[in-house]
Amino acid sequence: MPVYVYRSERGRKCCRNGFETLQPMSASPLKACPACGAAVRRIPQPTLVNTRIKNGTMMDSKIRDFGFTKLTRDSDGRLRKQFGRDPAASAVPSHSRRK
């Protein structure tokens, strides 16, 4: 079951800061805070990406498959784009393999 985050603009501190609840996907969204009864709305949360982990880091093939851009830091401290198409990383030069 997914965890949903709810928040109220006018409720007490318990729901103004937001709270999480475990609900089936088929359940309708909550309309009121269970603690104080204030009107609440569901806050969209980013989805999690299930990836294969090898030696504590995400495998390059999975990063590439999901369309992410990977930046690496060279020995001189500069960031270099290893692969990816992220427009925000377009100013970073492509990684060149040293021979």
Secondary structure, 3 states (H helix, E strand, C coil): CCEEEEECCCCCHHHHCCEEEECCCCCCCCCECCCCCCECEEECCCCCCCCCEECCEECHHHHHHCCCCEEEECCCCCEEEEECCCHHHCCCCECCCCC
